[in-house]
Amino acid sequence: MKKGKRTEKERRQRWRGLLVPLLAIVTALIISGLLIIVTDFDVHDAFTHIPMEIVDRVEYSWEEVSLEEALEHHAAQVEIGDRVRVDGRWRTVVETIDNPERQLTLDEAREIYPELAVGVMVHFNFWQRPMVGFAAAWESVASAYAALFEGSIGSPVQMVRALIAAIGGDSSQLGRAFYPLTESLVTATPYILTGLAVALGFKAGLFNIGAEGQYFVGGLLGVFVGYSLKGLPMIVHLPLTLLAGMVGGAIWGAIPGLLKAKTGAHEVINTIMMNYIAFALADWLLNGPMQRPDDFRPISAEIQPSAFLPQFFASPIRLHLGFILALLVAAAVYWLLFKTTVGFELRTVGTNPHAARYAGMNLTWNYVLAMALSGGLAGLAAMNDICGVIHYMPNAFSAGYGFDAIALALLGRSHPVGVVLAALLFGILRAGASRMQSVAQIPIDIISILQAMIIIFIAAPEIIRALYRLRDKPDAELAPTKG
């Protein structure tokens, strides 16, 4: 019974731990929605300068106003900026006419409209039409998030129609209907691997800021194996290419780990410096020895088709085997950390290195191993992009995965399952950002702000607890009862 009670309390504690990240995401979405509202000029006008057309009978109360009501709120004359109808054509009232076909002067307008009449455009303020501003604000946020959803997941209506058509024998609509969802998974795949790379370092007490450089070096070695080895079957060439990327990243990660263990040099400084070395190395190789022949661009040769990661569907869907591989790697990292002696030692060293040394654990070995594994995962992420998507390595290779991985590890609380979920969230946000910008005219930077706020709220959970008045129950409640 006591054991059952303890299990129930631990379960509630676990759910409270999940509640804070969920509330952090919701809060970030709300704040981002407010940013969308205050930066939308149409919403601003809807609160301060609400255009209403005078009509005999009001059909659309948010756009039209009766002549009688207009006379109650407005002086019987037109003003600069009003839109008035002249000879069946709308014209703007101005001080100086630049376009006689679309504009007329204020004096001319007052001669034509000495009093307000049907067809004249008048303007109300917020206090006269408060719901217009709120409706515009809601429409702005709703359209932005709807575009984000459709750009990252797809239109549910189109997806259902495509499935119905596919059941009937017509699968031509499936690609377009499910393309946004598959693109989100493609975008999330390198996030999963780089997030796992940083999270594994965190578990060992190491702050790996060098995932970006390890990503580059892994890509360099992997792409070299991918295009230089020819005539091999896929079953041999593809694993060799992926392994080469992992080895390159592992070597680049192991160096700061060895420096940390042998000299005490802080891994943050070392990994940052290794990033710059990796960038410069890539710049030299892709502008020199590894540059594609007869091409002025700093890019490598294309890897052999035998090194391509197989795609699940025909073009334009780009979802490939790398996504399944990333999930399997996440499962392997979980098994390593929580089901093996090696993982226990890594976590012990990360929790208390002094106690680990006293228990006979080799700190040098564990630091080097943790950083090598972390770098290997980052290198595998690079090969996922090369073998699965672009098939060569450009100089401007990474999309900031190595630095975003730090946020993913924090958001996922350095747990493989949490990292996968965080990576899927970031993949969805990144994939839907472009459509949000093109359809809803919302700057793509809003997504970066949204991600930053999620990270802030996760890193400082006290903010969320204070906002939502959540009580953080003491750990003493989880202790087993006596008696």
Secondary structure, DSSP 8 states (H G I E B T S, - for coil): -HHHHHHHHHHHHHHHHHHHHHHHHHHHHHHHHHHHHHT-HHHHHHHH-EEEEEESS-S-TTTEEEHHHHHHHS-SS--TT-EEEETTEEEEEESS-S-TTTEEEHHHHHHH-SS--TT-EEEE-TTTSHHHHHHHHHHHHHHHHHHHHHHHT--HHHHHHHHHHHHTT--TTHHHHHHHHHHHHHHHHHHHHHHHHHHHHHHTT-----HHHHHHHHHHHHHHHHHH--S--HHHHHHHHHHHHHHHHHHHHHHHHHHHHHH---HHHHHHHHHHHHHHHHHHHHTTTTS-TT--SSB-----GGGS--BSS-TT---BHHHHHHHHHHHHHHHHHHHSHHHHHHHHHHH-HHHHHHTT--HHHHHHHHHHHHHHHHHHHHHHHIIIIISS-BSS--SSHHHHHHHHHHHTTT-HHHHHHHHHHHHHHHHHHHHHHHHH---THHHHHHHHHHHHHHH-HHHHHHHTT-----GGGGS----
